[in-house]
Amino acid sequence: MYREERGERGADQVSVDLDLPDGVQPTAVALLLLGRHADPSAERGVDCPGTLPPASDPDLVERARAAKRALGTRVFVLGHHYQRDEVIQFADVTGDSFRLAQQAAAHPEADYVVFCGVHFMAESADILTETRQRVVLPDLAAGCSMADMASFDQVEECWEVLAEAGVADVTVPVTYMNSSADIKGFTGRHGGTVCTSSNAQRALEWAFGDPAGRRSSSKVLFLPDQHLGRNTAVLGLGMSPADCVRYDPHQPNGGLTPAQLQAARMVLWHGHCSVHGRFRKECVAEVRERIPHVTVLVHPECRYEVVTSADLVGSTEYIIKTVEEAPAGAKFAVGTELNLVQRLARRHPDKTVVFLDRTVCFCSTMNRIDLPHLVWALESLAAGQVVNSITVDPTTARYARAALDQMLALP
């Protein structure tokens, strides 16, 4: 039995008993990961024992600058809000996934678009940019767990289930921007639209408003984030939670009967964001007790119970704008990705900005894009070698572009 008493950095002593073999001592990080130890001095809201270390090579920053300088206007670097600071400093434009794709399309002079984000974002950039432009993702392992929760074959099977229930012809697919090109293509092929967290309500209003001659009682198949779909339908359109059913692709017929599909107005895909889905109602109650007069500000990808407990709900751009425009002394507990929350806290030292959950969490796939990968990509391009090029096949791109164009045409 190993017993540890820790009191470093002024923290209260904490005793931990672990049943470990003789001679084996757990590290502090291991104890934290196991939930068997707390480090109050590292739980100030935006700091954590897992804070990302600086790049080991001190020359990487200058190498990135030199490569970007050599490429000049031939390269356009996009940085998502959730990227770490060491990467975001080299972005020509920062924003959410769709704004960045739009920005890529608005710079046809660039031969190369380096997308510091995740795979589905780079796909969207490839769809919206000119054929001659090359879109580069510095690390191909930078995916999105939510996007991966809906494969093309699974969604095709779901559509067959809807057809067998007799409701496919009155169902409009709406896919969140955080989906693969295949799913966007499926959506475009079936007359649907893409949406973002900021225009999801307009997308649903369009879908239920008799698009393409369908009856006004149309249903929506919402992909792949169940929480954004439910929150928008219930809180934005005034539906009842009972109007929503969840389709689980790992269950026969999605775990639903034909009668349930016929009665539902929203068929929600069984997907979620691994970061936003971690927040719980208890996090809101705890932060209100810990920080008097705090404003709880969350992203609509959070669970329904969290969104209904929060003070303000909105997209990433909305969160940034809200904190920026608040008066000095304002207090926010923010339910979104940690890199962004940390950046907001540093930019606004006159305000209190903390992470909603005391157990902090980065988006692990977004953080695959680090400075070494970015330097490698830029230096390769400067040497005339295109690496990690993201290309969507023409047929998929055509249908996906139709769904994206429909989103741009939303009233």
Residue pairs with C-beta under 8 A, 6 or more apart in sequence:
1 17
1 18
1 19
1 20
2 17
2 18
2 20
2 24
2 25
2 26
3 15
3 16
3 17
4 15
4 16
4 18
4 25
4 26
4 31
4 37
5 13
5 14
5 15
6 13
6 14
6 16
6 28
6 37
7 13
7 14
9 39
9 41
10 41
11 39
11 40
11 41
12 40
14 37
14 38
16 31
16 36
16 37
18 26
18 31
18 36
20 26
26 34
28 37
28 39
28 49
29 49
29 50
31 37
32 38
32 39
32 49
39 49
42 48
42 49
43 358
43 360
44 354
45 333
45 345
45 352
45 353
45 354
45 355
46 338
46 341
46 342
46 345
46 353
46 354
46 355
46 360
47 342
47 360
48 338
48 360
50 360
50 362
52 84
52 362
52 367
54 86
55 61
55 86
55 370
55 371
55 372
57 372
60 371
60 372
60 375
61 86
61 371
63 375
63 379
64 90
64 371
64 374
64 375
64 378
65 90
67 375
67 378
67 379
67 381
67 382
68 75
68 77
68 90
68 378
70 382
71 112
71 378
71 381
71 382
73 109
73 110
74 110
74 111
74 112
74 381
75 110
75 111
75 112
75 113
75 114
75 378
75 381
76 92
76 93
76 103
76 104
76 107
76 110
76 112
76 113
76 114
77 90
77 91
77 92
77 93
77 114
77 116
78 91
78 92
78 93
78 94
78 95
78 100
78 103
78 104
78 113
78 114
78 115
78 116
78 117
78 125
79 87
79 88
79 90
79 91
79 93
79 94
79 100
79 116
79 117
80 94
80 95
80 96
80 97
80 100
80 116
80 117
80 118
80 121
80 366
81 94
81 95
81 96
81 316
81 320
81 337
81 339
81 340
81 343
82 117
82 337
82 339
82 340
82 363
82 366
83 91
83 94
83 116
83 117
83 339
83 366
83 367
83 369
84 339
84 367
84 369
84 370
85 339
85 343
86 370
86 371
87 116
87 369
87 370
87 371
87 374
88 94
88 116
88 343
90 116
90 374
91 116
93 99
93 100
93 103
94 100
95 103
95 317
96 196
96 197
96 198
96 315
96 316
96 317
97 117
97 120
97 121
97 124
97 177
97 178
97 196
98 124
98 177
98 196
99 317
100 115
100 117
100 121
100 125
101 121
101 124
101 125
101 127
101 128
102 128
104 110
104 113
104 115
104 125
104 128
104 129
104 133
104 135
105 125
105 128
105 129
107 113
108 129
108 130
108 133
110 133
111 132
111 133
111 134
112 133
112 134
112 135
112 136
112 381
112 386
113 125
113 129
113 133
113 134
113 135
113 136
114 136
114 138
114 374
114 377
114 378
114 381
115 121
115 122
115 125
115 135
115 136
115 137
115 390
116 138
116 369
116 374
117 137
117 142
117 366
117 369
118 137
118 142
118 143
118 144
118 147
118 365
118 366
119 137
119 140
119 142
119 143
119 144
119 147
119 180
119 390
120 143
120 144
120 147
120 177
120 178
120 179
120 180
120 181
122 135
122 136
122 137
122 390
123 180
123 181
123 390
123 392
124 177
124 181
124 184
124 400
124 404
125 135
125 390
126 135
126 181
126 390
126 391
126 392
126 397
127 181
127 184
127 392
127 397
127 400
127 401
127 404
128 401
128 404
129 135
134 386
134 389
135 389
135 390
135 391
136 377
136 381
136 386
136 387
136 388
136 389
136 390
137 369
137 388
137 390
138 369
138 373
138 374
138 376
138 377
138 388
139 368
139 369
139 370
139 373
139 388
140 388
141 365
141 368
142 365
142 366
142 368
142 369
143 365
144 178
144 365
145 273
145 274
145 365
146 176
146 178
146 179
146 224
146 225
146 271
146 272
146 273
146 274
147 178
147 179
147 180
147 183
147 224
148 180
149 224
149 269
149 270
149 271
149 272
150 179
150 180
150 183
150 223
150 224
150 249
150 269
150 271
151 180
151 182
151 249
152 180
152 182
152 183
152 186
154 249
155 183
155 186
155 223
155 249
155 269
156 186
157 249
158 221
158 247
158 249
158 254
158 267
158 269
159 168
159 186
159 190
159 221
161 247
161 253
161 254
161 256
161 261
162 168
162 171
162 221
162 261
162 267
163 169
164 258
165 258
165 261
165 262
166 258
166 262
167 219
167 261
167 262
169 214
170 214
170 215
170 217
170 218
170 219
171 218
171 219
171 220
171 221
171 267
172 190
172 191
172 192
172 193
172 207
172 208
172 211
172 214
172 218
172 219
172 220
172 221
173 186
173 187
173 190
173 191
173 192
173 220
173 221
173 223
174 187
174 192
174 193
174 194
174 195
174 200
174 203
174 204
174 207
174 220
174 221
174 222
174 223
174 229
175 183
175 184
175 186
175 187
175 192
175 193
175 194
175 195
175 222
175 223
175 224
175 403
176 194
176 195
176 196
176 197
176 200
176 222
176 223
176 224
176 225
176 228
176 229
177 194
177 195
177 196
178 224
178 225
178 273
179 194
179 223
179 224
181 392
181 396
181 397
181 400
182 396
183 223
183 224
184 194
184 396
184 399
184 400
184 403
184 404
185 395
185 396
185 397
185 398
185 399
185 400
185 403
186 399
187 193
187 194
187 223
187 399
187 400
187 403
188 398
188 399
188 400
188 401
188 402
188 403
188 404
188 406
189 399
189 402
191 211
191 212
192 207
192 221
192 403
192 406
193 203
193 206
193 207
193 403
193 406
193 407
193 410
194 203
194 403
194 404
194 406
194 407
195 202
195 203
195 204
195 407
196 315
196 407
197 228
197 299
197 300
197 301
197 314
197 315
197 316
198 314
198 315
198 317
198 318
199 407
199 410
200 228
200 229
200 232
200 236
200 300
201 232
201 236
201 237
202 410
202 411
203 407
203 410
204 220
204 222
204 232
204 233
204 236
204 237
205 237
206 410
206 411
207 218
207 220
208 216
208 218
208 220
208 237
208 265
209 216
210 216
210 218
211 218
219 264
219 265
219 266
219 267
220 229
220 233
220 265
220 266
220 267
221 247
221 267
221 269
222 228
222 229
222 233
222 266
222 267
222 268
222 269
223 269
223 271
224 269
224 271
225 269
225 271
225 272
225 273
225 301
226 246
226 268
226 269
226 270
226 271
226 272
227 272
227 273
227 276
227 277
227 300
227 301
227 302
227 303
227 304
227 307
228 300
228 301
229 244
229 266
229 268
229 269
230 241
230 244
230 266
230 268
230 304
231 300
231 302
231 304
231 307
231 313
232 300
233 239
233 243
233 244
233 265
233 266
234 240
234 241
234 243
234 244
234 304
235 307
235 308
235 313
239 265
239 266
241 304
243 264
243 265
243 266
244 264
244 265
244 266
244 267
244 268
245 256
245 260
245 261
245 264
245 266
245 267
245 268
246 255
246 268
246 269
246 270
247 254
247 255
247 256
247 267
247 268
247 269
247 270
248 254
248 255
248 270
249 269
249 270
250 270
254 270
261 267
272 301
273 301
274 363
274 364
275 336
275 337
275 338
275 361
275 362
275 363
276 298
276 299
276 301
276 302
276 335
276 336
277 301
277 302
277 303
278 357
278 361
279 298
279 302
279 303
279 306
279 335
279 356
279 357
280 303
280 305
280 306
280 357
281 303
281 305
281 306
281 309
283 306
283 335
283 356
283 357
283 358
284 296
284 306
284 309
284 310
284 333
284 356
285 309
286 358
287 294
287 296
287 333
287 354
287 356
288 294
288 296
291 331
291 333
291 352
291 354
293 331
294 331
294 332
294 333
294 352
294 354
295 311
295 312
295 326
295 330
295 331
295 332
295 333
296 309
296 310
296 311
296 312
296 332
296 333
296 335
296 356
297 310
297 311
297 312
297 313
297 314
297 319
297 322
297 323
297 332
297 333
297 334
297 335
298 306
298 307
298 310
298 312
298 313
298 334
298 335
298 336
298 356
299 313
299 314
299 315
299 316
299 319
299 335
299 336
300 307
300 313
300 314
300 315
302 310
302 313
302 335
306 335
307 313
310 335
312 322
314 322
316 336
316 340
319 334
319 336
319 340
319 344
320 340
320 344
322 332
323 330
323 332
323 334
323 344
323 348
323 351
323 353
324 347
324 348
326 332
326 348
326 351
328 350
328 351
329 350
329 351
330 351
330 352
331 351
331 352
332 344
332 351
332 352
332 353
332 354
333 354
333 355
333 356
334 340
334 341
334 344
334 353
334 354
334 355
334 356
335 356
335 357
337 362
337 363
337 366
338 355
338 360
338 361
338 362
338 363
339 362
339 363
339 366
339 367
341 353
341 354
341 355
344 353
345 353
345 354
376 387
377 387
377 388
380 386
380 387
381 387
392 400
